Amino acid sequence: MSLLATLGRVSALVLLLVAGPALADLSPSDAQRQTAEEVADSLLNGHYADIEIDDEWSRRAFQRYLDVLDGQRAYLLRSDIEDFTSLRTGLDEAVLEGELDAAFGLHERYQQRVEARLEWLLTRLDQGLDFSFDGDQRLALDRAESPWATSAAELDKLWTKRLKNAALQLAINRQDAEQRQTRDDDAADDTSDRQKTIEETLRERYEAQLNRVRQTKADDVFSLVMTAVTDTIDPHTAYMSPRDSEDFDIQMKLSLEGIGALLQADGEYVKVSSLVPGGPAEKAGVLKPADRIIGVGQEDEEVVNVVGMRLDEVVDMIRGPKGSVVKLEIVPGQAMDMTRSKVIEITRDTVKLEDQAAQSEVLEVERHDGTHRVGVIKVPAFYVDFDAWQAGEEDYRSTTRDVAKEVQKLRDQNVEGIVLDLRNNGGGALQEANSMLGLFIDRGPTVQVRDAQGRINLYGDTDSGSLYDGPLVVLVNRLSASASEIFAGAIQDYGRGLVVGSNTFGKGTVQTLNELNQGQVKLTRAKFYRISGDSTQNRGVAPDIEFPSLVDPETIGESSLDNALAWDSVRKVQYRQYGEPRRFLETLRQRHAQRAEDQPNFHYLEQRATLAERLREQHTSVSLNQEQRRQETQAREAEQLALENERRAALGLDPLDDWIDSRSQDDEDDTQPLERAPLTESAQILLDYSRLESGIQFAEHDD
């Protein structure tokens, strides 16, 4: 099995398109035609699933290509689609035979429409904006299911609303910024200057977009076509151009100088899919998964709007030399309106192996019978220094070795149990998940891997004995993926301990790289299965005791990805049961619920998750009336702020005036920060579990 197969963070990656100098000829080259045939052959003969590239596949691939080009139905007309209707059932032959002219032709039509639309927007700006932000107009936020427009005039109406919305967002953002700096004594005098600034900002944005569109080259088009082809199969199968392959290698070696964030395209926006453990962004604490990046600026320069910009271009802007500062204008993932942006700063750095090293601490938990000491080991990733290992060095770094040292350190401090914190652990080396499990069990299987031919390979720990056999809890969340899920699932199956937190990511597939004439293709070649026979694919690992999560499973996780492979199961293997934690679950859940009700942070997490879901379902459009827009935004944020201040009041903290400040608030007096709540409760559950397993009954109010 390739090392690549074990890297869970791959699951959140989206292909980076190739950036380069403009080429006049956008026709497919002979090399690209050959590469397309090689991709098709790889899919047919190397993919885990039984792939048929036929008319049915072609319909899905054609639809995916349209989604890749114009997912919001904002540029192409129905007549454009009809002109290329032969691709609906002909894209299969086009890929199999390398006949890509029609697919390139559809992109050429799309590019013509985009250029014409941007020129139309610039003409409108030259004429001067005459919008009055009143009336009852609204703009739909998601047009993915909307019918294709039948005329340019129909799209003119849509883009008039879009232009008005862009101007309104800038107007609100500018006013908010001015109000933060100083009170506006004479708003009427500033109106013309404000409008001129808005027009200049929009003109720069659209001119930059037009310039980028005109620099499109054949490699860009080919990558888009191949993205549609591979995305139709599953979200982790992907064509990687030579540039993409180079970026991927750098990322896997963790030597890239940047901010340590994995990004993905989300319509016109770039969204944070996950943060690299130990990276600058995670350390800074100002960027979160699901945040949208709408602007990028360098240390001494203005922030440049990146809405509508290609993903690879945004990535290039964010990268930079170690020690330099990048400014990001972000809209928090929980924000319901794109006007709620803020600018953050992150100092670039190189992510090193030691930044991902396991670390331990001792939590002191006060109960009626005194102070209890619980050990906590944070495991950010399953890592190993492969170069040192392959060179035969005896003292190479690895997750298992570092965790073993921390376990021994905690045992020397006489802790009553250990919590393994795998939150945000996106995976890593499968061998480390196997060997780390061996610290807690006396050898046995850990994971089953089934290939496309149905053959099952069994992996496990072969070393006899264990380092620690005491009470154990594994804490996970939605960003725990791949190798983390294998480890947590094995602990659960063995009955070796409890798994608590929120449902994991659900990345249960294995990928390998195949070399092509140009670039590589990343293929899903196998599937992970727990020793119980259940797959981790799509469903992830369900915790024994569930905690509320602020990560929206509708936007983050395997089940949120298009064409994700389904969950299934295989025959279980023989393994030893170490305990029966499930027989205590009813009591443990009851005691957890009682504590959560009285714990401000847990109460907040539960209420916030419920509120976020309700607001998301309600928020399908935005008003183009400035006053109504403000009222709607203020009403939503008032609910969010009320929840935050309720939490703060219960903790004896000063209230906040603005919801947008809640993520960056740094209270030295806050002895119970939000991210510590799941950790503290995990320690409480461990103490309850230890007591129940020892046969000690709880007295009334026994906490």
VEXDO-754657 format. One line per field, with one value per residue (C-alpha): x, y, z; residue in one letter; residue number from 1. Coordinates in steps of 0.05 Angstrom, whole numbers. Each point is the difference from the previous one (the first is absolute). Last residue first. Layout:
<sites>
east: X,... $
north: Y,... $
up: Z,... $
type: a,... $
seq: NUM,... $
</sites>
This chain:
<sites>
east: -394,-42,-65,-34,51,32,14,71,6,70,-26,-51,55,45,-58,-20,73,6,-66,27,65,-40,-39,64,23,-68,0,71,-18,-49,50,-11,48,-22,33,55,-56,21,-58,17,-59,-51,17,-50,-56,9,-9,31,-19,51,16,-29,-5,-76,3,46,-45,-61,43,15,-73,-23,53,-26,-72,21,41,-62,-41,58,7,-74,-3,62,-27,-68,35,43,-56,34,-25,37,-24,-2,9,-54,33,67,-31,-33,64,41,-51,2,76,4,-49,40,67,-27,-26,68,37,-47,4,-63,-37,64,10,-68,7,68,-30,-57,48,45,-58,-28,69,22,-13,34,68,5,73,63,-35,48,-2,-26,-17,-66,-27,-7,-40,-28,-1,-7,54,-4,-30,-4,31,-42,-1,76,3,-9,-58,-62,37,3,58,-25,-8,-43,31,-21,15,17,26,-21,60,-4,-64,28,54,18,-22,-29,30,12,74,-15,0,42,-12,44,27,-26,43,43,19,67,31,8,14,-29,29,-49,-8,-34,-63,-33,-71,-33,-7,-61,16,-14,-66,6,35,11,31,4,53,30,-66,39,-50,3,76,1,-49,41,65,-31,-36,65,33,-53,-30,-11,-28,-71,23,36,18,26,-11,43,0,64,37,61,64,-27,27,17,19,-38,-46,-48,-14,-47,-2,-66,-6,-64,32,-4,38,-23,40,-16,23,29,14,33,56,-8,-39,14,70,-16,-52,59,31,-60,-17,74,2,-59,43,-42,-69,-38,8,-48,-19,41,6,19,-28,40,-19,11,65,58,51,48,-57,-7,73,-4,-60,36,61,-45,-37,66,22,-68,-6,69,69,62,48,27,19,-7,0,-71,-22,39,-32,-68,-3,-68,-67,-70,-26,-19,4,-16,12,-41,13,-53,14,-57,-10,-45,-59,-53,35,53,35,74,21,71,34,28,28,3,45,-31,44,59,-10,6,-50,39,-24,-44,-23,-76,-41,-76,-47,-74,-63,-72,-24,-1,-63,-19,64,15,57,32,9,74,46,69,64,65,62,71,42,8,-6,-67,-63,-67,3,19,-59,-48,27,-8,-72,-21,-27,-75,6,74,-4,69,20,44,75,51,-5,-30,-74,-54,-75,-64,23,-59,3,-25,59,26,50,19,32,71,27,-50,18,75,-1,3,-56,-14,-67,-61,-49,10,-46,17,-60,-35,-31,37,71,43,55,47,33,72,15,56,68,-8,46,-55,27,-71,-12,63,-19,-71,26,45,-57,-46,52,8,-76,-37,-63,-43,-33,-14,-70,-26,-13,-34,55,49,-30,-21,70,28,-38,22,73,-3,-28,56,53,-27,12,-41,34,-63,-38,53,-3,-76,2,50,-43,-61,33,33,-67,-35,50,-4,-76,-1,51,-42,-63,36,25,-70,-31,52,-34,-67,30,19,22,21,24,72,40,-51,-53,44,11,-75,-13,51,-28,-71,19,43,-56,-49,45,7,-76,-15,48,-33,-70,20,33,-66,-38,54,-5,-72,19,53,-56,-25,33,17,-48,19,26,70,-30,20,-2,-63,0,-58,-36,-49,15,60,74,-4,47,26,69,40,0,71,-25,-53,52,45,-57,-14,74,-2,-61,31,63,-41,-43,61,32,-61,-1,75,-14,-53,50,51,-51,-15,73,17,5,46,-33,-25,-11,-40,-36,-25,-16,-48,-65,-8,57,-46,-40,54,-44,-56,42,14,-74,-16,45,67,23,-35,-24,32,43,27,63,6,-75,-3,56,-38,-62,42,31,-68,-27,65,-5,-69,27,58,64,-14,36,-3,25,71,29,58,-26,-56,23,72,-21,-40,59,46,-48,-2,76,5,-46,39,66,-30,-19,-71,-18,5,49,17,40,2,55,-11,-46,-20,-63,6,-42,-42,28,-43,12,75,1,-9,68,3,-6,57,47,-14,-26 $
north: 293,-44,40,-63,-56,-36,-74,-29,-62,15,8,50,41,0,20,58,24,-6,38,57,1,3,58,39,-13,17,67,19,30,48,31,-17,42,63,56,11,12,-1,19,-18,-47,42,65,-13,-4,72,33,-57,-15,0,-69,-33,-69,1,71,-23,-56,45,50,-51,-21,72,15,-56,24,73,-23,-26,63,46,-34,5,72,20,-32,34,67,-12,-28,-51,-55,-66,-70,-71,15,-39,-69,29,39,-63,-41,54,7,-74,-2,63,-28,-64,36,52,-53,-34,65,20,-67,-14,-35,-34,-29,-32,-25,-32,-35,-28,-20,-37,-37,-22,-16,-47,-65,31,2,-76,-18,-26,-40,-42,-2,-45,36,30,-15,60,65,56,76,34,32,76,26,73,15,17,-73,1,57,75,39,-37,-27,72,6,33,-68,-26,-59,-72,-57,-66,38,-18,-16,24,-8,14,-54,-28,-68,-50,-70,0,4,67,6,45,2,-10,30,72,29,62,12,28,54,-2,-68,-29,-27,-35,24,-40,12,-38,12,7,75,6,66,-21,5,45,-10,-63,-68,-45,-51,-68,-29,-29,29,70,2,-26,54,55,-25,-9,66,36,-35,30,62,39,66,-15,-10,-52,-12,-70,-22,-51,-32,-40,-50,41,-24,-63,-70,-38,37,-19,59,-4,-3,-48,-2,-14,-19,24,12,75,-3,-12,26,-26,38,-10,-74,-24,13,9,65,72,14,-45,51,46,-52,-7,74,12,-50,37,62,64,17,65,10,58,-31,-61,14,-64,4,-40,-28,7,39,-21,52,-55,-29,67,1,-72,17,62,-41,-53,56,25,-69,-16,67,-6,31,-40,-22,-64,27,-53,48,-21,24,65,16,-23,46,-26,34,-19,70,50,-50,38,-44,14,-30,3,20,0,52,-16,-43,49,9,47,-21,14,-9,-24,17,-36,16,-39,31,39,61,-47,-23,71,45,57,70,56,52,5,64,6,46,-4,-15,3,28,-71,-13,-62,-4,-68,-15,67,47,11,55,-29,38,-37,14,-20,-43,-59,21,1,-38,35,30,-66,-34,53,-11,-76,8,42,69,13,37,15,73,29,24,61,-7,3,-72,-32,-2,-52,9,-41,-60,-41,-32,-73,-23,55,57,46,-52,23,-69,-32,49,-7,-76,-48,-42,20,36,-26,14,76,27,37,36,4,-69,-33,-16,-35,21,-38,45,2,74,-1,-30,-70,-51,-46,-57,-17,72,4,-64,27,66,-37,-45,60,33,-64,-4,-42,-37,-19,-58,24,28,-62,-21,63,41,-36,22,69,13,-27,52,55,-23,1,71,25,-37,33,70,52,69,35,-24,28,69,-1,-17,56,49,-24,11,66,27,-24,37,63,0,-10,57,46,-18,15,66,20,-20,33,68,-33,-40,63,-17,-72,-29,-22,-62,-55,41,9,-75,-13,51,-31,-70,23,36,-57,-50,47,8,-75,-9,52,-34,-67,30,30,-66,-37,50,-2,-76,3,51,-48,-50,-69,-3,-70,-27,9,-59,28,70,8,67,27,76,40,62,35,74,38,2,54,-19,52,-28,38,-9,-27,-49,-26,-7,-39,-48,-11,-13,-52,-32,-2,-32,-52,-16,-8,-45,-44,-7,-18,-50,-33,-4,-33,-56,-3,-5,-54,-61,-41,-65,-22,72,22,-67,10,73,-20,-9,70,24,1,53,51,51,-17,23,66,8,-7,59,-1,54,-2,-71,-4,-61,31,-37,-54,-10,-5,-51,-38,-3,-27,-51,-23,-7,-34,-52,-19,-1,-46,2,-59,-2,-58,35,-4,35,-30,-29,45,62,-9,-11,64,38,-29,20,71,0,-18,57,46,-20,11,70,23,66,64,34,72,-20,43,-10,-47,-25,-73,-17,-24,-62,-1,-29,-22,-74,9,14,-73,-22,-75,-17,47,-46,-50,-69 $
up: 822,46,6,25,12,-58,7,-3,-43,-25,-71,26,34,-61,-45,45,2,-75,-10,43,-40,-65,30,11,-71,-31,39,-17,-69,33,49,73,41,-37,41,-53,-49,-73,-45,-72,-12,36,-36,-57,53,20,68,41,72,56,29,62,-32,-1,-28,-55,-22,-1,-38,-55,-5,-4,-52,-46,7,-11,-60,-35,17,-19,-68,-14,23,-40,-63,12,5,-61,-44,-46,47,3,-19,27,74,35,-3,21,57,28,-5,33,57,16,0,42,52,9,2,49,48,-4,16,56,37,39,-56,-22,69,1,-72,17,60,-43,-55,48,31,-67,-26,55,-37,-60,35,-5,8,-34,-55,-40,-75,-55,-65,-21,-70,-45,4,-41,-1,-68,-42,-1,-65,24,68,61,24,2,49,4,-31,22,61,27,48,64,32,57,38,-10,48,-32,-60,-71,-44,-72,-40,-69,2,69,-25,49,4,76,-15,-32,-75,-45,-75,-60,-65,-2,-55,-2,-73,-18,-43,-76,-31,63,66,46,72,55,41,57,23,68,9,45,35,72,38,61,66,40,-14,61,17,-17,-21,-58,-50,31,4,-72,-24,33,-34,-68,5,17,-59,-47,32,64,-27,23,72,42,73,18,72,37,69,13,-43,-20,-33,-31,-10,-63,-63,-63,-6,-58,-74,-35,-76,-34,-73,-33,-67,9,65,71,60,70,61,70,10,65,48,76,-3,22,-27,-59,-23,-12,-46,-44,-4,-14,-57,-31,-7,0,25,2,75,14,67,16,75,36,71,52,68,74,-8,45,-25,-22,-40,-35,-20,-24,-43,-27,-21,-33,-37,-29,-23,-30,-35,-32,5,-18,55,-30,-68,-54,-59,-15,69,-5,-67,22,61,23,10,22,13,55,58,65,61,62,69,54,72,49,55,59,18,-23,-66,-27,-64,-8,-73,-11,-66,-60,-68,-66,-52,-58,8,6,-71,-26,-33,-31,19,-23,50,0,-2,3,-37,16,-40,21,-67,-27,41,41,39,31,-48,17,-59,-12,-24,4,13,-11,43,-16,46,-47,-73,-35,-15,5,-69,-32,35,-26,-71,7,22,-59,16,3,66,10,22,10,70,-4,7,56,26,-62,-14,-13,-4,0,41,25,69,-1,43,46,-5,58,46,-15,15,-48,-55,11,-5,59,-28,-73,-2,-36,-56,-3,-54,-64,-29,-67,9,58,-23,51,48,45,51,26,-6,-52,-10,-27,31,26,-42,-23,-19,-43,-36,-13,-27,-49,-21,-11,-45,-41,-5,50,-23,59,36,71,-13,-37,-72,-27,31,-46,-66,23,26,-65,-39,47,-3,-76,-1,45,-41,-63,27,35,2,-26,61,47,-33,4,74,13,-38,40,67,-18,-26,64,44,-43,2,75,10,-44,40,66,-27,-23,67,45,6,16,58,39,70,-13,67,-3,-13,10,-34,-61,-6,6,-54,-46,11,-13,-63,-25,11,-34,-61,-7,9,-53,-48,15,-10,-66,-15,7,-42,-54,2,-22,-54,-25,-15,20,68,24,53,73,40,13,9,73,36,-32,-5,29,-24,47,-11,27,-15,-52,-56,-48,-12,-51,-76,3,53,-47,-55,48,15,-74,-12,56,-33,-69,28,38,-60,-46,53,2,-75,1,56,-43,-58,45,14,-75,-19,52,-45,45,-20,68,22,-61,-3,71,-13,-55,37,26,-44,-60,37,-15,-36,48,59,-34,-17,74,13,36,48,68,8,69,-16,-64,-21,52,2,-76,3,54,-44,-57,47,23,-70,-23,56,-26,-72,19,40,45,66,49,62,27,-61,-40,-65,-23,37,-22,-72,1,29,-53,-56,28,3,-73,-20,45,-33,-69,22,14,-33,41,-47,19,61,62,51,59,55,2,39,71,10,64,65,58,-7,-7,74,13,-24,4,-74,-16,37,-55,17 $
type: d,d,h,e,a,f,q,i,g,s,e,l,r,s,y,d,l,l,i,q,a,s,e,t,l,p,a,r,e,l,p,q,t,d,d,e,d,d,q,s,r,s,d,i,w,d,d,l,p,d,l,g,l,a,a,r,r,e,n,e,l,a,l,q,e,a,e,r,a,q,t,e,q,r,r,q,e,q,n,l,s,v,s,t,h,q,e,r,l,r,e,a,l,t,a,r,q,e,l,y,h,f,n,p,q,d,e,a,r,q,a,h,r,q,r,l,t,e,l,f,r,r,p,e,g,y,q,r,y,q,v,k,r,v,s,d,w,a,l,a,n,d,l,s,s,e,g,i,t,e,p,d,v,l,s,p,f,e,i,d,p,a,v,g,r,n,q,t,s,d,g,s,i,r,y,f,k,a,r,t,l,k,v,q,g,q,n,l,e,n,l,t,q,v,t,g,k,g,f,t,n,s,g,v,v,l,g,r,g,y,d,q,i,a,g,a,f,i,e,s,a,s,a,s,l,r,n,v,l,v,v,l,p,g,d,y,l,s,g,s,d,t,d,g,y,l,n,i,r,g,q,a,d,r,v,q,v,t,p,g,r,d,i,f,l,g,l,m,s,n,a,e,q,l,a,g,g,g,n,n,r,l,d,l,v,i,g,e,v,n,q,d,r,l,k,q,v,e,k,a,v,d,r,t,t,s,r,y,d,e,e,g,a,q,w,a,d,f,d,v,y,f,a,p,v,k,i,v,g,v,r,h,t,g,d,h,r,e,v,e,l,v,e,s,q,a,a,q,d,e,l,k,v,t,d,r,t,i,e,i,v,k,s,r,t,m,d,m,a,q,g,p,v,i,e,l,k,v,v,s,g,k,p,g,r,i,m,d,v,v,e,d,l,r,m,g,v,v,n,v,v,e,e,d,e,q,g,v,g,i,i,r,d,a,p,k,l,v,g,a,k,e,a,p,g,g,p,v,l,s,s,v,k,v,y,e,g,d,a,q,l,l,a,g,i,g,e,l,s,l,k,m,q,i,d,f,d,e,s,d,r,p,s,m,y,a,t,h,p,d,i,t,d,t,v,a,t,m,v,l,s,f,v,d,d,a,k,t,q,r,v,r,n,l,q,a,e,y,r,e,r,l,t,e,e,i,t,k,q,r,d,s,t,d,d,a,a,d,d,d,r,t,q,r,q,e,a,d,q,r,n,i,a,l,q,l,a,a,n,k,l,r,k,t,w,l,k,d,l,e,a,a,s,t,a,w,p,s,e,a,r,d,l,a,l,r,q,d,g,d,f,s,f,d,l,g,q,d,l,r,t,l,l,w,e,l,r,a,e,v,r,q,q,y,r,e,h,l,g,f,a,a,d,l,e,g,e,l,v,a,e,d,l,g,t,r,l,s,t,f,d,e,i,d,s,r,l,l,y,a,r,q,g,d,l,v,d,l,y,r,q,f,a,r,r,s,w,e,d,d,i,e,i,d,a,y,h,g,n,l,l,s,d,a,v,e,e,a,t,q,r,q,a,d,s,p,s,l,d,a,l,a,p,g,a,v,l,l,l,v,l,a,s,v,r,g,l,t,a,l,l,s,m $
seq: 703,702,701,700,699,698,697,696,695,694,693,692,691,690,689,688,687,686,685,684,683,682,681,680,679,678,677,676,675,674,673,672,671,670,669,668,667,666,665,664,663,662,661,660,659,658,657,656,655,654,653,652,651,650,649,648,647,646,645,644,643,642,641,640,639,638,637,636,635,634,633,632,631,630,629,628,627,626,625,624,623,622,621,620,619,618,617,616,615,614,613,612,611,610,609,608,607,606,605,604,603,602,601,600,599,598,597,596,595,594,593,592,591,590,589,588,587,586,585,584,583,582,581,580,579,578,577,576,575,574,573,572,571,570,569,568,567,566,565,564,563,562,561,560,559,558,557,556,555,554,553,552,551,550,549,548,547,546,545,544,543,542,541,540,539,538,537,536,535,534,533,532,531,530,529,528,527,526,525,524,523,522,521,520,519,518,517,516,515,514,513,512,511,510,509,508,507,506,505,504,503,502,501,500,499,498,497,496,495,494,493,492,491,490,489,488,487,486,485,484,483,482,481,480,479,478,477,476,475,474,473,472,471,470,469,468,467,466,465,464,463,462,461,460,459,458,457,456,455,454,453,452,451,450,449,448,447,446,445,444,443,442,441,440,439,438,437,436,435,434,433,432,431,430,429,428,427,426,425,424,423,422,421,420,419,418,417,416,415,414,413,412,411,410,409,408,407,406,405,404,403,402,401,400,399,398,397,396,395,394,393,392,391,390,389,388,387,386,385,384,383,382,381,380,379,378,377,376,375,374,373,372,371,370,369,368,367,366,365,364,363,362,361,360,359,358,357,356,355,354,353,352,351,350,349,348,347,346,345,344,343,342,341,340,339,338,337,336,335,334,333,332,331,330,329,328,327,326,325,324,323,322,321,320,319,318,317,316,315,314,313,312,311,310,309,308,307,306,305,304,303,302,301,300,299,298,297,296,295,294,293,292,291,290,289,288,287,286,285,284,283,282,281,280,279,278,277,276,275,274,273,272,271,270,269,268,267,266,265,264,263,262,261,260,259,258,257,256,255,254,253,252,251,250,249,248,247,246,245,244,243,242,241,240,239,238,237,236,235,234,233,232,231,230,229,228,227,226,225,224,223,222,221,220,219,218,217,216,215,214,213,212,211,210,209,208,207,206,205,204,203,202,201,200,199,198,197,196,195,194,193,192,191,190,189,188,187,186,185,184,183,182,181,180,179,178,177,176,175,174,173,172,171,170,169,168,167,166,165,164,163,162,161,160,159,158,157,156,155,154,153,152,151,150,149,148,147,146,145,144,143,142,141,140,139,138,137,136,135,134,133,132,131,130,129,128,127,126,125,124,123,122,121,120,119,118,117,116,115,114,113,112,111,110,109,108,107,106,105,104,103,102,101,100,99,98,97,96,95,94,93,92,91,90,89,88,87,86,85,84,83,82,81,80,79,78,77,76,75,74,73,72,71,70,69,68,67,66,65,64,63,62,61,60,59,58,57,56,55,54,53,52,51,50,49,48,47,46,45,44,43,42,41,40,39,38,37,36,35,34,33,32,31,30,29,28,27,26,25,24,23,22,21,20,19,18,17,16,15,14,13,12,11,10,9,8,7,6,5,4,3,2,1 $
</sites>
